[in-house]
Amino acid sequence: MTNARANSAELRSLRVSVRKIYIDNGKDKQLDDHLAAMVKNKEDFEEGAASPRRGLFVIGKSGTGKSTSIRRALAANPDLQPHVNKYGEIVPQYLSVKLPKKSATIDLVSNVLKAMGLPYDGKEKGMTEEMMNQFKQRGIWLLHLDELQHTVRSNTAKAFEAIQDLLKEMLDYEEWPLHMILSGVPRIKKIQVEEQIDRRSEVLNFHPLEVPANNARIRELLTKITVEGCGMNLDPDVETGEFYERLCKATNGAWGTMIEMIQRVSFGTLERGRTTLKKKDFGREYERTSGCTLSENIFMAPNFRDLDPAAGLED
């Protein structure tokens, strides 16, 4: 790629197309299976005999790809696509809501109502009743609540129990087969372990990548993003087990974070008019985003295994 191309609209188009590339994170098949089971259970409910397990907790550290994988699975399942109701209107079957940082029960309810395009202020009891009624009236049988950890953060014991009670009520809605996907970081496990929720839910964990067990998957990311997506070459110094270890440590093994870093480094290298991706390019990006010194740079320091990715920020 020439410098002229590196500064052109062509590179902007390339960035967009590369960011749209979806790479299977290893959990997609399991997530698809869980959704297929939910579809069957909804049909069983309509026949009068369904499993009480209507919830799926998707748990993983930030950047592990949970939300992206869920969006893909929801969009790909043919049984979850909008349908025509009895009035001839095209209506959705699921609703996806990202919870705000403050999420007591009233915040959860109001954000769901807001996502439906309904008034979302008033007394909590009435709002909750309206929310439950609207699921049935609108034919929405699957609700995805993302960033569920915001219901756990800084809440009193009473507020936390109220969240658990609300989720139990929703998962045990007798008049409608409401199913739920509840995603967030590991502390949402505190919600799931409650006995009444545990018996109504299943769990899918998104674990961080580790080396050398996941070296082939890391190599796949580099190939699909840099080589196939950006049309670049890989320098031998980014095709070693040691480099994979550095990359894994710098991103805490988080699938989504790793993808974003490889994309940024590839784009930055192209903008500088080069088509071969090297280890120093990752070192440059890591220095830029973390503010670390050379001795703290996980990609460049000889003793990288002893480094703490958060140390530079703490200093």
Secondary structure by P-SEA (a helix, b strand, c coil): ccccccccaaaaaaaaaaaaccccccaaaaaaaaaaaaaaaaaaaaacccccccbbbbcccccccaaaaaaaaaaacccccccccccccccccbbbbbbcccccaaaaaaaaaaaacccccccaaaaaaaaaaaaaaacccbbbbcccccccccccaaaaaaaaaaaaaaaaccccbbbbbbbbccccccccccaaaaaabbbbbbcccccccaaaaaaaaaaaccccccccccccccccaaaaaaaaaaacccaaaaaaaaaaaaaaaaaaccccccaaaaaaaaaaacccccccccccccccccccccccccc
